[in-house]
Amino acid sequence: METQTIVEAAFPWLTLLILIAAVASLVLCIVRPLRSHAREFALGVSLLILVLYAVALGTNFNCAAGAETQLAETYPWIPALGASIAWGVNGMGAVMVGLAVFLVPVVVLAGWDDFEPEQRGGYFGWILFLEAIMIALFAARDVFLFYVLFELMIVPMYFLIGRYGGAGREHAAMKFLLYSILGGLIMLVGVIGLYVMGPGGAQNYLLYVLQSAPNLSGGVEMLFFLSFFIGFAIKAPMWPVHTWLPDTAEHAPAGTSTLLVGVLDKLGTFGMIAICVPLFPHAAAQAAPVIIVLAVVSIFWGALMAIASDNLMRLVAYTSVSHFGFMVMGIFSGSALALSGAILYMVAHGVGTAGLFLIVGFLGRRGGSYLISHYGGWQRVTPVLAGTFLIAGLATIALPGLSGFVPEYLVLMGTFKVNMVAALFAVVGVVLAAVYILLPYQRAFTGPKPEDVEVKDLNAREKTVVGVLIAAMLVLGFFPTPVLGAVNPVADDTATVLVAEAGSAGAATFDTAASEGSNE
């Protein structure tokens, strides 16, 4: 891969966004009178961040040059370690920051009445702090900075799960903590290794500096690759290191699960593209066949476990394991077309899964349970809730016209050109997806009207939440070109690296068709 072009920002937009979210979180923590208005404050701050980010992209980001790092800022931090405070986004980073700042106000509005007044200050304060970390993670251009933020992200998520979740929240929070720490410790091997084996200097950890450094020896490169890949696979989550996710999703608040699965778990696939492939290209190409097998297993395992789940929150979590399998398969297929689909999939999945988690949360507050067997015939009681659940579910199983169709089609078609066997297995996963969405819908919502159930359908606030998400699903379904235009150059560069490295190693993993442009 060629050395990235860095376009320095005339104004520190990314620093401003991170500081607004972080300072707002701190203010909500220390100014006690403000806590009684925590919901309004958090919504206002998150909407301000969304607007400012839209202005930053509209005035300073060139989608046609999506492979370039734009809105870049670099400040000295720890010269002795070679660490810098460095922000900047290419096309992929830009859309992932956009997903984060879009979903936070949606989550705030969805959780408006979920907590007692004395809990709201803490909950919404942690949400704002988490937003600051999410923006920083997807914009970080320094590997050491990325690692520090990757570990810091555990803190707000631990409290959002353990303090504000359901009956099993302590167990779920501890399981999340242990898996996250394990992934971080494994990744630390690679971070330390890059300090020891890297080019050195005050900016040793900057991504473009590491990319331009001499290649590592085969065994060392594979060790470093695996240290990062395993950490990202836990976060993704991929089979067999996914088991923390269903417990977490079952017991965490719906909004917390939305941000965790819809945004933060994308750090796994984001890191594979932004760090694993460009820094360790030879090892990535060598490991690709095994990773694709694990991705296919994830597709099947997640789908089958979702079909077997009686708990709707666990079901949505398992569907995400399956969806992440598609993303990882697209990343390591060696096809630029499939990789473009994988990045678009990250955004589409975030929107669709947010819809499912939040709508299931609305259902649970009315019915007092997330168990599918607890319901039946609720379409006759809450028709809007039932209909929106179905739309969100159809979006996640790639119904044409909704957000999941284009990315899943691109992943399958791109993979089919270079690895027909993996693509054919993945198609079976698509069929299973229809089962794990339509069967729970039938069991929970169709049938005769349940007796002694007197609940109201979605109110105006809840309709606004699902309306915004469904609108996003439709936009991504019918007009995905702006996102694809931004991410295609990133996909082209990454796929070119995998194909070139596989060719130099004499591997038969990738066909020459893998080097086709993703915008064909």
Summary of the structure (lengths in Angstrom):
residues: 520
radius of gyration: 21.8
end to end distance: 20.6
largest distance: 71.5
contacts: 2053
relative contact order: 0.10
helix: 74%
strand: 5%
